């Protein structure tokens, strides 16, 4: 299963390259403004307002895929806002099928219809993203294979479009980075164009500054890359701050800001962020789901652990562990592993060696995350906190 998942990673990236699209919109200033307003409303999680804007776009231009595509994007963010539920998935797939149907009709008349190529690639790419997130790896891989020729053909037809640079930049970047991180996918690269990490970053930077509709998505991908792969935490923090400032109610950007503060050693600022994320989750603010609550609980546990407030830290870590048991459908996440490790460390500091040992044994039964197993073996030999 793990080998198959890793083999599908690259094919999913091919789908991601098509998912952020550019709108080749006719010269209609009013409809263009409606599209731009709807995009901002979607990132603000103002779904009903976005749908009102897009309903007028669809009414005036039912044969153009843009309005239909962004209606699907409203549904995508609804899914992200409560990701543990699959109740909204089928509607999303239906909306994407509608976009693909409209694009196919246009492509049947003109196979160089750039608009149809972009939006079909976007619909197929987002379908692949959700399928991968739901563990449907074969379907995700198939979507990746379909999407890549679409985005490459669109780029060849309109290479100067800043929005286009997002999709092709994603492909260039991940097609080099992912095989290096997951060597098992390298044999697959013989079937696809080679990547270019530096070029991909350059294209994402340009898209994050000049794109009309894909600017925010480009900035988000760039932030992820800086945080996860480039380890340029300073740049990642700058991007996270910009995204959170522009969309302060977006939980994904909110959480990333907290992570970036942690990575930069700015723990006081991170603590404030995660305390607010937790408050919004507990009070049921739109978009803040169990994933947000779980991550906030973990970092608040870290805060109290460092401060020596062990009983409070235990409450946060146990809440993180409990939520992980519901969310981690394919095995323990890093949050579950590290929460249980630190529960054991706290018990050692409290002199509760039997409880600590029990926790360490639990961690050994989970996947090894960031050297957790090595730490556990050391603590089983010598209690955590014991002077050298």
KOLGU-557203 format. One record per residue (C-alpha): residue in three letters; x, y, z. Coordinates in steps of 0.25 Angstrom, whole numbers. Layout:
residues N
<"ALA" <X Y Z>>
...
end
This chain:
residues 388
<"UNK" <0 0 0>>
<"UNK" <11 10 4>>
<"UNK" <18 7 -9>>
<"UNK" <6 9 -17>>
<"UNK" <3 22 -10>>
<"UNK" <17 27 -13>>
<"UNK" <16 23 -27>>
<"UNK" <4 31 -29>>
<"UNK" <10 44 -22>>
<"UNK" <16 48 -35>>
<"UNK" <4 45 -44>>
<"UNK" <-4 54 -34>>
<"UNK" <5 65 -35>>
<"UNK" <3 65 -50>>
<"UNK" <-12 67 -47>>
<"UNK" <-8 78 -38>>
<"UNK" <-1 85 -49>>
<"UNK" <-14 86 -56>>
<"UNK" <-23 90 -44>>
<"UNK" <-20 105 -43>>
<"UNK" <-26 110 -55>>
<"UNK" <-26 123 -63>>
<"UNK" <-39 129 -68>>
<"UNK" <-38 133 -82>>
<"UNK" <-50 142 -81>>
<"UNK" <-57 150 -92>>
<"UNK" <-55 165 -91>>
<"UNK" <-67 167 -81>>
<"UNK" <-62 176 -70>>
<"UNK" <-75 173 -61>>
<"UNK" <-74 158 -62>>
<"UNK" <-59 159 -60>>
<"UNK" <-61 167 -47>>
<"UNK" <-71 157 -42>>
<"UNK" <-61 146 -44>>
<"UNK" <-50 153 -37>>
<"UNK" <-60 156 -25>>
<"UNK" <-65 142 -24>>
<"UNK" <-50 137 -24>>
<"UNK" <-47 146 -12>>
<"UNK" <-61 142 -5>>
<"UNK" <-57 127 -7>>
<"UNK" <-44 129 1>>
<"UNK" <-51 137 11>>
<"UNK" <-61 125 13>>
<"UNK" <-73 134 9>>
<"UNK" <-79 123 1>>
<"UNK" <-93 128 -1>>
<"UNK" <-88 142 -5>>
<"UNK" <-79 135 -15>>
<"UNK" <-90 127 -21>>
<"UNK" <-99 139 -23>>
<"UNK" <-88 145 -31>>
<"UNK" <-85 133 -39>>
<"UNK" <-100 130 -42>>
<"UNK" <-100 143 -50>>
<"UNK" <-88 139 -57>>
<"UNK" <-94 125 -61>>
<"UNK" <-107 132 -65>>
<"UNK" <-101 141 -74>>
<"UNK" <-90 132 -80>>
<"UNK" <-95 117 -78>>
<"UNK" <-86 112 -89>>
<"UNK" <-74 118 -83>>
<"UNK" <-67 108 -73>>
<"UNK" <-62 119 -64>>
<"UNK" <-74 122 -56>>
<"UNK" <-77 107 -54>>
<"UNK" <-63 104 -50>>
<"UNK" <-63 114 -39>>
<"UNK" <-76 109 -34>>
<"UNK" <-69 96 -32>>
<"UNK" <-58 103 -25>>
<"UNK" <-68 108 -15>>
<"UNK" <-71 93 -12>>
<"UNK" <-56 90 -11>>
<"UNK" <-55 100 0>>
<"UNK" <-67 95 7>>
<"UNK" <-60 81 7>>
<"UNK" <-47 87 12>>
<"UNK" <-55 94 23>>
<"UNK" <-60 80 29>>
<"UNK" <-50 70 22>>
<"UNK" <-53 59 31>>
<"UNK" <-67 58 25>>
<"UNK" <-69 52 11>>
<"UNK" <-84 57 10>>
<"UNK" <-80 68 0>>
<"UNK" <-71 60 -9>>
<"UNK" <-82 55 -19>>
<"UNK" <-87 69 -22>>
<"UNK" <-73 73 -24>>
<"UNK" <-70 62 -34>>
<"UNK" <-84 66 -41>>
<"UNK" <-80 80 -42>>
<"UNK" <-66 77 -48>>
<"UNK" <-73 67 -58>>
<"UNK" <-81 79 -63>>
<"UNK" <-69 87 -65>>
<"UNK" <-62 76 -73>>
<"UNK" <-75 74 -81>>
<"UNK" <-75 89 -85>>
<"UNK" <-60 88 -89>>
<"UNK" <-62 76 -97>>
<"UNK" <-73 82 -105>>
<"UNK" <-63 94 -108>>
<"UNK" <-51 85 -111>>
<"UNK" <-60 77 -121>>
<"UNK" <-61 90 -129>>
<"UNK" <-47 95 -127>>
<"UNK" <-36 86 -121>>
<"UNK" <-28 99 -118>>
<"UNK" <-38 106 -110>>
<"UNK" <-29 111 -99>>
<"UNK" <-40 114 -89>>
<"UNK" <-46 100 -91>>
<"UNK" <-32 94 -89>>
<"UNK" <-30 101 -76>>
<"UNK" <-43 99 -69>>
<"UNK" <-43 84 -73>>
<"UNK" <-29 83 -68>>
<"UNK" <-34 90 -55>>
<"UNK" <-46 81 -53>>
<"UNK" <-39 68 -55>>
<"UNK" <-27 73 -46>>
<"UNK" <-36 76 -35>>
<"UNK" <-44 63 -36>>
<"UNK" <-30 56 -35>>
<"UNK" <-27 64 -23>>
<"UNK" <-39 60 -15>>
<"UNK" <-38 46 -20>>
<"UNK" <-24 45 -15>>
<"UNK" <-28 52 -1>>
<"UNK" <-39 41 0>>
<"UNK" <-29 30 -3>>
<"UNK" <-34 27 -17>>
<"UNK" <-20 26 -23>>
<"UNK" <-23 19 -36>>
<"UNK" <-34 30 -39>>
<"UNK" <-24 41 -35>>
<"UNK" <-13 35 -44>>
<"UNK" <-22 34 -56>>
<"UNK" <-26 48 -54>>
<"UNK" <-12 52 -54>>
<"UNK" <-9 46 -67>>
<"UNK" <-21 52 -73>>
<"UNK" <-18 66 -68>>
<"UNK" <-3 68 -72>>
<"UNK" <-5 68 -87>>
<"UNK" <-16 79 -85>>
<"UNK" <-8 88 -76>>
<"UNK" <5 86 -85>>
<"UNK" <-3 89 -98>>
<"UNK" <-10 101 -91>>
<"UNK" <4 107 -87>>
<"UNK" <9 105 -101>>
<"UNK" <-2 113 -107>>
<"UNK" <-1 124 -96>>
<"UNK" <12 124 -89>>
<"UNK" <12 139 -85>>
<"UNK" <-1 138 -77>>
<"UNK" <3 139 -62>>
<"UNK" <-8 130 -57>>
<"UNK" <-3 119 -67>>
<"UNK" <10 120 -60>>
<"UNK" <4 114 -47>>
<"UNK" <1 101 -53>>
<"UNK" <13 99 -61>>
<"UNK" <22 104 -49>>
<"UNK" <16 94 -40>>
<"UNK" <19 83 -50>>
<"UNK" <33 88 -52>>
<"UNK" <36 88 -37>>
<"UNK" <30 75 -32>>
<"UNK" <34 67 -44>>
<"UNK" <49 69 -39>>
<"UNK" <46 70 -24>>
<"UNK" <37 58 -22>>
<"UNK" <45 48 -29>>
<"UNK" <57 52 -20>>
<"UNK" <48 51 -8>>
<"UNK" <42 38 -12>>
<"UNK" <52 30 -21>>
<"UNK" <42 19 -23>>
<"UNK" <35 29 -33>>
<"UNK" <47 31 -41>>
<"UNK" <45 20 -52>>
<"UNK" <31 27 -55>>
<"UNK" <39 40 -59>>
<"UNK" <43 33 -72>>
<"UNK" <29 35 -77>>
<"UNK" <28 50 -74>>
<"UNK" <36 62 -76>>
<"UNK" <47 65 -67>>
<"UNK" <45 75 -56>>
<"UNK" <53 88 -52>>
<"UNK" <53 92 -38>>
<"UNK" <58 106 -40>>
<"UNK" <50 109 -52>>
<"UNK" <37 104 -44>>
<"UNK" <40 113 -33>>
<"UNK" <43 125 -42>>
<"UNK" <29 123 -49>>
<"UNK" <22 121 -36>>
<"UNK" <28 134 -31>>
<"UNK" <24 141 -44>>
<"UNK" <10 135 -43>>
<"UNK" <8 140 -28>>
<"UNK" <11 154 -32>>
<"UNK" <5 156 -46>>
<"UNK" <-6 145 -47>>
<"UNK" <-21 151 -47>>
<"UNK" <-29 139 -43>>
<"UNK" <-18 129 -38>>
<"UNK" <-10 139 -30>>
<"UNK" <-14 134 -16>>
<"UNK" <-13 119 -20>>
<"UNK" <1 122 -25>>
<"UNK" <5 129 -12>>
<"UNK" <-1 117 -5>>
<"UNK" <7 107 -13>>
<"UNK" <20 115 -12>>
<"UNK" <18 116 4>>
<"UNK" <17 101 5>>
<"UNK" <29 99 -4>>
<"UNK" <37 108 4>>
<"UNK" <33 102 17>>
<"UNK" <33 87 14>>
<"UNK" <44 86 3>>
<"UNK" <53 98 3>>
<"UNK" <53 100 18>>
<"UNK" <53 115 15>>
<"UNK" <45 118 27>>
<"UNK" <47 133 27>>
<"UNK" <41 133 13>>
<"UNK" <30 124 17>>
<"UNK" <26 133 29>>
<"UNK" <26 145 20>>
<"UNK" <16 138 10>>
<"UNK" <8 132 22>>
<"UNK" <6 146 28>>
<"UNK" <2 152 15>>
<"UNK" <-8 141 13>>
<"UNK" <-14 142 27>>
<"UNK" <-15 157 26>>
<"UNK" <-22 157 13>>
<"UNK" <-32 145 18>>
<"UNK" <-32 146 33>>
<"UNK" <-43 136 34>>
<"UNK" <-37 125 25>>
<"UNK" <-33 114 35>>
<"UNK" <-23 107 25>>
<"UNK" <-15 120 24>>
<"UNK" <-17 123 39>>
<"UNK" <-11 109 43>>
<"UNK" <1 111 33>>
<"UNK" <4 124 40>>
<"UNK" <5 117 53>>
<"UNK" <14 106 47>>
<"UNK" <23 117 41>>
<"UNK" <25 124 54>>
<"UNK" <29 111 61>>
<"UNK" <39 108 50>>
<"UNK" <45 122 52>>
<"UNK" <46 120 67>>
<"UNK" <36 131 70>>
<"UNK" <28 122 80>>
<"UNK" <21 133 87>>
<"UNK" <14 138 74>>
<"UNK" <11 123 70>>
<"UNK" <5 121 83>>
<"UNK" <-4 133 81>>
<"UNK" <-8 128 67>>
<"UNK" <-11 114 72>>
<"UNK" <-19 119 84>>
<"UNK" <-28 127 74>>
<"UNK" <-29 115 65>>
<"UNK" <-34 106 76>>
<"UNK" <-44 117 81>>
<"UNK" <-50 118 67>>
<"UNK" <-51 103 66>>
<"UNK" <-57 101 80>>
<"UNK" <-67 112 77>>
<"UNK" <-71 106 63>>
<"UNK" <-66 117 54>>
<"UNK" <-68 114 39>>
<"UNK" <-57 106 33>>
<"UNK" <-50 102 46>>
<"UNK" <-51 87 47>>
<"UNK" <-45 75 55>>
<"UNK" <-32 76 47>>
<"UNK" <-30 90 52>>
<"UNK" <-34 87 66>>
<"UNK" <-25 75 66>>
<"UNK" <-13 83 62>>
<"UNK" <-16 94 72>>
<"UNK" <-17 84 83>>
<"UNK" <-3 79 80>>
<"UNK" <4 92 79>>
<"UNK" <-3 97 92>>
<"UNK" <1 84 99>>
<"UNK" <15 88 94>>
<"UNK" <14 102 100>>
<"UNK" <10 97 113>>
<"UNK" <20 86 113>>
<"UNK" <31 96 111>>
<"UNK" <25 105 122>>
<"UNK" <25 93 132>>
<"UNK" <10 93 133>>
<"UNK" <10 78 132>>
<"UNK" <-5 75 135>>
<"UNK" <-10 85 126>>
<"UNK" <-1 80 115>>
<"UNK" <-6 66 117>>
<"UNK" <-20 70 115>>
<"UNK" <-16 76 101>>
<"UNK" <-8 64 97>>
<"UNK" <-19 55 101>>
<"UNK" <-29 63 93>>
<"UNK" <-19 63 81>>
<"UNK" <-18 48 82>>
<"UNK" <-33 46 83>>
<"UNK" <-36 54 71>>
<"UNK" <-25 47 63>>
<"UNK" <-32 33 66>>
<"UNK" <-44 39 58>>
<"UNK" <-36 46 47>>
<"UNK" <-24 37 44>>
<"UNK" <-31 27 35>>
<"UNK" <-18 21 29>>
<"UNK" <-10 20 41>>
<"UNK" <-4 29 52>>
<"UNK" <-1 43 48>>
<"UNK" <11 51 53>>
<"UNK" <2 58 62>>
<"UNK" <-2 45 69>>
<"UNK" <12 40 70>>
<"UNK" <18 52 76>>
<"UNK" <6 55 85>>
<"UNK" <8 41 91>>
<"UNK" <23 42 92>>
<"UNK" <22 55 100>>
<"UNK" <11 49 109>>
<"UNK" <21 39 113>>
<"UNK" <32 49 115>>
<"UNK" <23 57 124>>
<"UNK" <20 44 132>>
<"UNK" <35 42 134>>
<"UNK" <36 56 139>>
<"UNK" <25 54 149>>
<"UNK" <32 41 154>>
<"UNK" <21 32 148>>
<"UNK" <30 22 141>>
<"UNK" <20 11 139>>
<"UNK" <11 21 131>>
<"UNK" <23 27 124>>
<"UNK" <27 13 120>>
<"UNK" <13 9 115>>
<"UNK" <13 22 106>>
<"UNK" <27 19 100>>
<"UNK" <22 5 96>>
<"UNK" <10 11 89>>
<"UNK" <19 20 81>>
<"UNK" <28 8 77>>
<"UNK" <15 2 71>>
<"UNK" <13 14 62>>
<"UNK" <21 18 50>>
<"UNK" <34 25 53>>
<"UNK" <33 40 52>>
<"UNK" <44 49 53>>
<"UNK" <53 40 61>>
<"UNK" <42 36 71>>
<"UNK" <46 22 72>>
<"UNK" <60 25 75>>
<"UNK" <56 35 86>>
<"UNK" <47 24 92>>
<"UNK" <58 14 92>>
<"UNK" <67 24 100>>
<"UNK" <56 27 110>>
<"UNK" <52 13 112>>
<"UNK" <67 11 116>>
<"UNK" <67 24 124>>
<"UNK" <55 32 128>>
<"UNK" <54 45 121>>
<"UNK" <59 57 129>>
<"UNK" <69 48 137>>
<"UNK" <82 56 138>>
<"UNK" <94 51 130>>
end
